[in-house]
Amino acid sequence: MLDKKKIKEKLEKERDVLLDQIRDIGKLNPETNEWEAVPEERDSRESDQNDMADRFEDFEERSAMIKVLESRLNDILSVLKELNKESFGKCEVCKKDIEMSRMEVNPAAKTCKKHLNG
């Protein structure tokens, strides 16, 4: 039997960690409601070409990380909305219960182990 309270607590904790991580490297664009990377703060006002290249590379890494974190955050938020529905904890493919061991590791799981890669 799924302990929805425990799962909810775990999801909320992960949500909060993800939000902290995203806020460290980006900001929410109110027009698009999407997270965008922000460049790292630098002390020096003068920059040479190497510094500019390093800043660009860092910005690209931040942008890629935001995409990964935002995707996971959206999964978590989606599951939190679905938590009280009867379909929660059921595989989206076969409609059977998702294994408890899988739900403990990933409470946002949407498929059973059999349909994990399908």
Secondary structure, 3 states (H helix, E strand, C coil): CCCHHHHHHHHHHHHHHHHHHHHHHEEEECCCCEEEECCCCCCCCCCCHHHHHHHHHHHHHHHHHHHHHHHHHHHHHHHHHHCCCCCCCECCCCCCECCHHHHHHCCCCCCCHHHCCC
